[in-house]
Amino acid sequence: MCLSIPDKLLEKYSSASMYLDELKILGCTLLHGIDVKDMHEDSFLKAQRFDRIIFNFPHAGHYVGLHEHDDELILMHQKLLCDFFSSARCLLSENGEIHVSHKDGHPFYKWGIRDSAKERGLILKEMVEFQKEDYPGYENKRGGDIMSNLTFPLGNMSFTFKFSLSKHLEDN
Ligand SMILES: C[S@@+](CC[C@H](N)C(=O)[O-])C[C@H]1O[C@@H](n2cnc3c(N)ncnc32)[C@H](O)[C@@H]1O
């Protein structure tokens, strides 16, 4: 599932075609043009419930003149996370989990991933160090519209946050 339509995806990522073919051979359902902020309203997705919803390194995009430590960009990242959690929780099975891989160092901790999930009725079950080796063939990419195909340093503060539905919203 991804935001970009196929033509745009092929334009942005040099190996996209190879990976799309491989996913098709594996029998995966590929959905394009899906915005994580309102994916629960998609006609196909809303009829499903998922055991795992995974978003590796969400990022609201790169903009000329805006840097990662700028409040304006941090607010955009916060909104992306909030809206993603609100939408993803609607699609989770009862014991499902939302996994978000994210850098937790400066300035990324300012995105407030834990509070954002908590406010949307999700509890942090576990937080584990992100290991790229767990995803054979995966290369993290910048995405967005500027130099999308480039990778970015993961550093030593990248974690996978695992959230599940809180049974009692009032306990959060
Ligand atoms: C830093 S890239 C990470 C890409 C990839 N998940 C990875 O781990 O290499 C951030 C990704 O978030 C996606 N993204 C940002 N806003 C989105 C939205 N509203 N809906 C769906 N995807 C979004 C971008 O398309 C981009 O691919």
The ligand as a MOL file (V3000), in Angstrom:
LIG
                    3D

  0  0  0     0  0            999 V3000
M  V30 BEGIN CTAB
M  V30 COUNTS 27 29 0 0 0
M  V30 BEGIN ATOM
M  V30 1 C 11.1590 8.6390 4.9440 0
M  V30 2 S 10.0620 7.9580 3.7470 0 CHG=1
M  V30 3 C 10.0880 6.2620 4.2320 0
M  V30 4 C 9.7170 5.3950 3.0730 0
M  V30 5 C 9.6920 3.9020 3.3820 0
M  V30 6 N 8.5840 3.5920 4.2780 0
M  V30 7 C 11.0110 3.4620 3.9610 0
M  V30 8 O 11.0300 2.9940 5.1020 0
M  V30 9 O 12.0070 3.5640 3.2740 0 CHG=-1
M  V30 10 C 8.4810 8.5570 4.3110 0
M  V30 11 C 7.3180 7.9830 3.5330 0
M  V30 12 O 6.0940 8.4420 4.1050 0
M  V30 13 C 5.1580 8.4760 3.0560 0
M  V30 14 N 4.0250 9.3260 3.4160 0
M  V30 15 C 4.0720 10.5990 3.8800 0
M  V30 16 N 2.8230 11.0700 4.0530 0
M  V30 17 C 1.9740 10.0720 3.7050 0
M  V30 18 C 0.5750 9.9470 3.6770 0
M  V30 19 N -0.2230 10.9380 4.0580 0
M  V30 20 N 0.0490 8.7750 3.2520 0
M  V30 21 C 0.8600 7.7510 2.8710 0
M  V30 22 N 2.1930 7.8050 2.8960 0
M  V30 23 C 2.7470 8.9580 3.3020 0
M  V30 24 C 5.9390 9.0630 1.9020 0
M  V30 25 O 5.3140 8.7560 0.6770 0
M  V30 26 C 7.3000 8.3880 2.0660 0
M  V30 27 O 7.3640 7.2450 1.2710 0
M  V30 END ATOM
M  V30 BEGIN BOND
M  V30 1 1 1 2
M  V30 2 1 2 3
M  V30 3 1 2 10
M  V30 4 1 3 4
M  V30 5 1 4 5
M  V30 6 1 5 6
M  V30 7 1 5 7
M  V30 8 2 7 8
M  V30 9 1 7 9
M  V30 10 1 10 11
M  V30 11 1 11 12
M  V30 12 1 11 26
M  V30 13 1 12 13
M  V30 14 1 13 14
M  V30 15 1 13 24
M  V30 16 1 14 15
M  V30 17 1 14 23
M  V30 18 2 15 16
M  V30 19 1 16 17
M  V30 20 1 17 18
M  V30 21 2 17 23
M  V30 22 1 18 19
M  V30 23 2 18 20
M  V30 24 1 20 21
M  V30 25 2 21 22
M  V30 26 1 22 23
M  V30 27 1 24 25
M  V30 28 1 24 26
M  V30 29 1 26 27
M  V30 END BOND
M  V30 END CTAB
M  END
